[in-house]
Amino acid sequence: MRKFIKFLVRKIPRPILIKFSFLFSGIISIFYKGKKYECPICEHKFRKMLPYGNKGAVNRLCPKCLSLERHRLIWLYLKQKTKFFTDNLKVLHIAPEQSFFKRFKALDNLDYTTGDLESPIVDVHFDIQNMPFKDNTYDIVICNHVLEHIPNEHKAITEIYRILKKGGWAILQVPINPNFEKTYEDPSITDPKEREKHFGQYDHLRYHGKDYGKRLEAGGFTVDENKFVKTFTNEQIDYYRLPKNETLYIAKKI
């Protein structure tokens, strides 16, 4: 299974993976039932999670809803620390994760729009560097593991800031290399194999460092580098398969 998923992640285009992912999960989840781990999103329990990533790292992907560690952490943050599930909110979800979008779309309190450049499941197709929305439109923007793919990251950040209402906020996660004080990027690196070597994945254009919060602030935001995962015990982190050191970047338009 590890080699199979590693092959899928490396070789199959993202739109095709998205289209057929739920068929795959419906079949495979039957074989992973157990009691050792629980996904807080779909609330199913498993003997172990699926491997995931271009290196096939083990025990990561929920066999039922296909959530990863970061998705489960975000879900718990939204439930425990925000009014996302209760208040009437206008939400834009960029590159929506499969584990989230049907559940968010079903919430009566949300005016929920999904968008992406090419995903087959979204409401609107657009380039995040030039979004087709008016200023001050949304209360919340969710945009996870997108900015590392974008040529002009600063333009994308300022676009998210522009379409948020005053007082609105965004969750803007990216892969962070804790060994880098500054974000590493080199536009001369265009070969997919070299990009994977330098930036961690063949379609990444940079590897973010500890300065990521400052990059968001340069786009106008006030940034909360939130250590929400530290509110859980080690046992809970293992049981829900949460990322041990993930910082949530909550960008606010003051």
CORRARA-V298665 format. One record per backbone hydrogen bond with DSSP energy under -1.0 kcal/mol. CO is the residue of the C=O (numbers start at 1). NH is the residue of the N-H. If there is no record, write none. Layout:
<<CO	NH> <CO	NH>>
This chain:
<<1	5> <2	6> <3	7> <4	8> <5	9> <6	10> <7	11> <8	12> <13	17> <14	18> <15	19> <16	20> <20	24> <21	25> <22	26> <23	27> <24	28> <25	29> <28	31> <29	32> <32	47> <37	46> <39	43> <44	39> <45	34> <46	37> <50	60> <50	61> <52	57> <53	56> <57	52> <61	50> <62	66> <67	62> <68	72> <69	73> <70	74> <71	75> <72	76> <73	77> <74	78> <75	79> <76	80> <77	81> <83	86> <83	87> <89	111> <90	139> <90	140> <91	113> <92	142> <93	115> <97	100> <97	101> <100	104> <101	105> <102	106> <104	107> <107	110> <109	89> <111	91> <113	93> <114	124> <115	95> <116	126> <124	116> <127	130> <131	133> <138	165> <139	169> <140	92> <141	171> <142	94> <146	149> <148	205> <152	156> <153	157> <154	158> <155	159> <156	160> <157	161> <158	162> <159	163> <162	136> <163	137> <163	138> <165	168> <168	253> <169	141> <170	251> <171	143> <173	145> <177	180> <180	210> <184	207> <186	189> <191	195> <192	196> <193	197> <194	198> <195	199> <196	200> <201	204> <207	184> <208	177> <209	212> <211	215> <212	216> <213	217> <214	218> <216	219> <216	221> <217	220> <222	252> <224	226> <224	250> <226	248> <227	230> <228	231> <229	232> <233	237> <234	238> <235	239> <236	240> <237	242> <239	38> <248	226> <249	172> <250	224> <251	170> <252	222> <253	167>>
